[in-house]
Amino acid sequence: MDFKRLSSPLVFRRLTSTLKRFLLAFAALTLLLSHAQAAEPLPRYKVEVIVFEQLALKGWTEENWPELSSTMDFGNSTSYLNQNQKPLYIKASNTSLTSVVQRLGKGYRPILHEAWTQFAYNSSKSPKVSIEQSNASSSLIGTVKVYKTKFSHIELDLELERRIPSQVREALAEKLGIQAIYLPDTWRFKLQEKRKADSGELHYFDHPLFGALVKIDKL
């Protein structure tokens, strides 16, 4: 190999020019790929949520339920009732899990059953959807977050306030280490969980006092 020829100024300039052209072409290709990825349409999902109470009294005393000191975090959230607004563009949707609700049985009492469609961003950009519902003995608030990374995910944060049944007041007070006379009329419970979720799967989020069923379908 002629090293003297390779080290000549003319050959060096040619090699430098070739390298510059290669680097420019690589940078242009990278820019085109990033634009193509940015232009990909956002995935849209149908989200269906069922929240229900578990009526078995043993749930009140089989675990220790400390008083919740913090309140629900509704930061970066939007109500599912706020439809056709940025950034999720939520739209009401027909429920498809009515037969599931009907099969819950006597030991369960549905509190909420809602369905909507929304866009899904990545975890840092996707807002939470706030939900709330109440009946004569319970009050539900919470958030549902659906986001997309390599996989789709569900992030659930629910808080249920239930009237304490008279049959368990004494046992619950003893479990909590307080006198029954100082026990309030209601008690709050929290269900918080996140998981990977494939489109079309029905996910069960469990708690001794209440639970949730969530299904997402990519549209």
C-alpha positions as CSV (number, residue, x, y, z in Angstrom):
1,M,0.0,0.0,0.0
2,D,1.3,3.4,-0.9
3,F,1.1,5.3,2.4
4,K,2.8,8.3,1.0
5,R,0.0,8.6,-1.6
6,L,-2.7,8.3,1.1
7,S,-1.0,11.0,3.2
8,S,-0.8,13.5,0.4
9,P,-2.9,16.7,0.8
10,L,-5.1,16.0,-2.2
11,V,-6.1,12.5,-1.2
12,F,-6.7,13.7,2.4
13,R,-9.0,16.5,1.2
14,R,-10.9,13.9,-1.0
15,L,-11.3,11.6,2.0
16,T,-12.4,14.5,4.2
17,S,-14.9,15.6,1.6
18,T,-16.3,12.0,1.3
19,L,-16.6,11.8,5.0
20,K,-18.5,15.1,5.2
21,R,-20.9,14.0,2.5
22,F,-21.5,10.8,4.4
23,L,-22.2,12.6,7.7
24,L,-24.5,15.0,6.0
25,A,-26.5,12.2,4.3
26,F,-26.7,10.4,7.7
27,A,-28.0,13.5,9.4
28,A,-30.6,14.1,6.7
29,L,-31.8,10.4,7.0
30,T,-32.0,10.7,10.8
31,L,-34.1,13.9,10.4
32,L,-36.4,12.3,7.9
33,L,-37.0,9.3,10.2
34,S,-37.7,11.5,13.2
35,H,-40.2,13.5,11.1
36,A,-41.8,10.3,9.9
37,Q,-42.2,9.1,13.5
38,A,-43.6,12.4,14.6
39,A,-46.1,12.3,11.8
40,E,-47.5,8.9,12.9
41,P,-51.1,9.3,14.0
42,L,-51.8,9.0,17.7
43,P,-53.4,5.7,18.7
44,R,-57.1,6.0,19.7
45,Y,-58.7,3.7,22.3
46,K,-62.1,2.8,23.5
47,V,-62.0,2.6,27.3
48,E,-64.7,0.9,29.4
49,V,-64.7,1.0,33.2
50,I,-66.9,-0.9,35.7
51,V,-66.5,-0.2,39.4
52,F,-68.4,-2.2,42.0
53,E,-68.6,-2.7,45.7
54,Q,-68.0,-6.1,47.3
55,L,-70.8,-6.6,49.8
56,A,-69.3,-9.4,51.9
57,L,-68.8,-8.0,55.4
58,K,-65.6,-9.9,56.1
59,G,-63.8,-7.5,53.8
60,W,-64.1,-4.8,56.5
61,T,-62.2,-6.7,59.2
62,E,-59.9,-9.2,57.4
63,E,-57.3,-6.6,56.9
64,N,-56.2,-3.5,58.7
65,W,-57.5,-0.3,57.1
66,P,-55.6,2.8,58.3
67,E,-57.2,6.1,57.8
68,L,-56.3,7.7,54.5
69,S,-54.3,10.9,55.2
70,S,-54.0,12.2,51.7
71,T,-56.6,13.3,49.2
72,M,-57.0,12.2,45.6
73,D,-54.5,13.8,43.2
74,F,-56.4,15.2,40.2
75,G,-53.4,17.0,38.8
76,N,-53.1,16.8,35.0
77,S,-56.5,15.2,34.7
78,T,-59.7,15.9,32.7
79,S,-63.2,14.6,33.3
80,Y,-64.6,12.1,30.9
81,L,-67.6,14.5,30.7
82,N,-65.3,17.1,29.0
83,Q,-65.7,15.8,25.5
84,N,-64.1,16.9,22.2
85,Q,-61.5,18.9,24.0
86,K,-57.7,18.9,23.7
87,P,-55.6,16.8,24.2
88,L,-57.6,13.6,24.5
89,Y,-60.7,14.5,22.5
90,I,-62.9,12.3,24.6
91,K,-66.1,11.0,23.1
92,A,-68.9,9.1,24.8
93,S,-69.1,5.5,23.6
94,N,-71.7,2.7,23.9
95,T,-70.9,0.2,26.7
96,S,-70.3,-3.4,25.7
97,L,-69.8,-5.1,29.0
98,T,-73.4,-5.0,30.2
99,S,-73.6,-8.8,30.3
100,V,-70.5,-8.8,32.6
101,V,-72.3,-6.4,35.0
102,Q,-75.4,-8.7,35.0
103,R,-73.2,-11.7,35.9
104,L,-71.6,-10.0,38.9
105,G,-74.1,-11.6,41.2
106,K,-75.7,-10.7,44.6
107,G,-72.3,-10.3,46.3
108,Y,-71.5,-7.2,44.2
109,R,-73.1,-3.9,43.6
110,P,-72.1,-1.8,40.6
111,I,-71.3,1.8,41.3
112,L,-70.1,3.1,37.9
113,H,-70.2,1.8,34.3
114,E,-68.9,4.2,31.7
115,A,-67.2,4.0,28.3
116,W,-65.5,6.6,26.2
117,T,-62.9,6.9,23.4
118,Q,-59.7,8.9,23.7
119,F,-56.2,9.4,22.2
120,A,-53.3,7.8,24.0
121,Y,-49.9,9.6,24.4
122,N,-46.8,8.4,26.1
123,S,-46.8,8.3,29.9
124,S,-45.4,11.8,30.5
125,K,-47.8,13.5,28.1
126,S,-51.1,11.6,28.6
127,P,-53.5,13.2,31.1
128,K,-55.6,11.2,33.5
129,V,-59.3,10.9,33.0
130,S,-61.3,11.6,36.2
131,I,-64.4,9.7,37.1
132,E,-66.9,10.0,40.0
133,Q,-70.2,8.5,41.1
134,S,-72.2,8.0,44.2
135,N,-75.2,6.1,45.6
136,A,-77.0,6.1,48.9
137,S,-74.1,4.4,50.8
138,S,-71.0,5.0,48.8
139,S,-69.1,7.7,47.0
140,L,-66.4,7.0,44.3
141,I,-63.8,9.3,42.9
142,G,-60.7,8.4,40.9
143,T,-58.7,8.6,37.7
144,V,-58.0,6.3,34.8
145,K,-54.9,6.8,32.7
146,V,-54.3,5.0,29.4
147,Y,-51.0,5.6,27.7
148,K,-48.8,4.1,25.0
149,T,-45.1,3.2,25.1
150,K,-44.1,0.1,23.2
151,F,-47.2,-1.4,24.8
152,S,-50.4,0.1,26.0
153,H,-50.9,0.6,29.8
154,I,-53.7,1.2,32.3
155,E,-53.0,3.2,35.4
156,L,-55.9,3.1,37.9
157,D,-56.3,5.3,41.1
158,L,-59.6,4.9,42.8
159,E,-60.9,6.0,46.2
160,L,-64.2,4.7,47.6
161,E,-65.9,6.1,50.7
162,R,-68.4,3.7,52.2
163,R,-70.9,3.8,55.0
164,I,-69.7,1.5,57.8
165,P,-72.3,-1.3,58.2
166,S,-73.7,-1.5,61.7
167,Q,-72.9,-5.2,61.9
168,V,-69.1,-4.6,61.7
169,R,-68.7,-1.3,63.7
170,E,-67.5,-3.0,66.9
171,A,-65.2,-5.4,65.1
172,L,-63.8,-2.6,62.9
173,A,-63.2,-0.3,65.8
174,E,-61.3,-3.0,67.7
175,K,-59.3,-3.7,64.5
176,L,-58.4,0.0,64.3
177,G,-57.6,0.3,68.0
178,I,-60.2,2.9,68.7
179,Q,-63.5,3.0,70.6
180,A,-66.6,2.4,68.5
181,I,-68.1,5.7,69.7
182,Y,-65.3,7.6,68.0
183,L,-65.7,5.7,64.7
184,P,-67.0,7.9,61.9
185,D,-70.0,7.0,59.8
186,T,-67.9,6.3,56.7
187,W,-64.5,5.0,55.9
188,R,-62.3,5.6,52.8
189,F,-60.5,2.9,50.8
190,K,-58.0,3.2,48.0
191,L,-57.3,1.0,45.0
192,Q,-54.2,2.0,43.0
193,E,-52.5,-0.1,40.4
194,K,-51.0,0.0,36.9
195,R,-50.3,-2.7,34.4
196,K,-49.6,-3.5,30.8
197,A,-52.8,-4.1,28.8
198,D,-53.3,-5.6,25.4
199,S,-56.2,-4.4,23.3
200,G,-59.3,-6.4,23.9
201,E,-58.3,-7.8,27.3
202,L,-60.6,-7.5,30.3
203,H,-58.6,-6.5,33.4
204,Y,-59.7,-7.1,37.0
205,F,-58.4,-4.8,39.7
206,D,-59.2,-6.4,43.1
207,H,-59.7,-5.1,46.6
208,P,-61.6,-6.7,49.5
209,L,-64.2,-3.9,49.6
210,F,-64.5,-3.0,46.0
211,G,-63.1,-3.7,42.6
212,A,-62.9,-2.6,39.0
213,L,-63.0,-4.1,35.5
214,V,-61.3,-2.2,32.7
215,K,-61.1,-3.0,29.0
216,I,-59.4,-1.0,26.3
217,D,-59.8,-1.6,22.6
218,K,-57.6,0.0,20.0
219,L,-59.7,1.6,17.3
